Amino acid sequence: MITASREELEFLAEKGDDFMRKIQKQVEKLNDENYFANFISVEEDERKIRNTYFANGKEEGEKRGIANGIKIGKENALIETAKNLLKYGMSVADIAKNTGLSQKQIKELS
């Protein structure tokens, strides 16, 4: 890994041999290439991958949570409907047919 500044490399290339000048040209070429300019470290790449997994997991969790909330809300609405129908004297069998709740569930409400 090269940790020298550009100025240090230029100084070494001026004072050094042909090998150092070749290295300086290669470093400048790499720095000018778009791919290298956008290159990220392994750690940064892993961090982005973890964040992507987290975001996807969070999104999936939110979808499941919303679906579960909707399911619970519908069940609660059916239970409230069944309670009201029981108050008005509708039979357990008729309430079960119309709400989809089991007769056992309906009997437990009364």
Secondary structure, 3 states (H helix, E strand, C coil): CCCCCHHHHHHHHHHCCHHHHHHHHHHHHHHHCHHHHCCCCHHHHHHHHHHHHHHHHHHHHHHHHHHHHHHHHHHHHHHHHHHHHHHCCCCHHHHHHHHCCCHHHHHHHC
